[in-house]
Amino acid sequence: MNLCFFRTPWFPEGESDRLLIAPVKDRDALKACFDLILIPDIALGMEFPPQLTWRQFEDKYFRSPRKDVFLLMDKASRKLAGFVILWPVQGKKNWHQILYGIRPEYRGRGLALEGCQQILTLMARHRISEGVTAIVNTSNQASEGVVRGLGMVRMSMSTRCWWERPLSPP
């Protein structure tokens, strides 16, 4: 039995026009995120090991630094559409890296951008972070569109580009 404790979420549930945004607060919600990460193109895009196990994922979640996971639920169907993961950036105090994944049947609708935008708005409002970063493979045009839509600026040019954006309170 794993006796890990979940951290208090940064902010309560949120929502956007089409999504309910729920911070992961229990093992079932974390497992739902893990199940999405097992979708092959999500695992590949996020560069998770191909044989990632539940135990490895759960252990990494509870290990420092703090990671915060949010489930993106489609308002119309109340089904899980995707997730967003945030954790501190090493060497950039009060900055967070953002990762996201959307189920294949929900792609192409702008839900990743909508969910990430709402989470960044909440982070700024609650003064949780001074900025966000993302690492995107140049071959991943959909994710490049998301980070551009979030107002992030490309900081490096390679096959894996570093993007960032400062956050300001509203």
HELIX and SHEET records of a PDB file:
HELIX    1   1 ARG A   27  ILE A   37  1                                  11    
HELIX    2   2 PRO A   40  GLY A   45  1                                   6    
HELIX    3   3 TRP A   54  PHE A   62  1                                   9    
HELIX    4   4 PRO A  104  TYR A  106  5                                   3    
HELIX    5   5 LEU A  111  ARG A  125  1                                  15    
HELIX    6   6 GLN A  141  GLY A  149  1                                   9    
SHEET    1   A 8 GLY A  14  GLU A  15  0                                        
SHEET    2   A 8 LEU A  19  PRO A  23 -1                                        
SHEET    3   A 8 ASP A  68  ASP A  74 -1                                        
SHEET    4   A 8 LEU A  80  PRO A  88 -1                                        
SHEET    5   A 8 TRP A  95  ILE A 102 -1                                        
SHEET    6   A 8 GLY A 131  ASN A 137  1                                        
SHEET    7   A 8 ARG A 160  PRO A 166 -1                                        
SHEET    8   A 8 VAL A 153  ARG A 154 -1                                        
END                                                                             
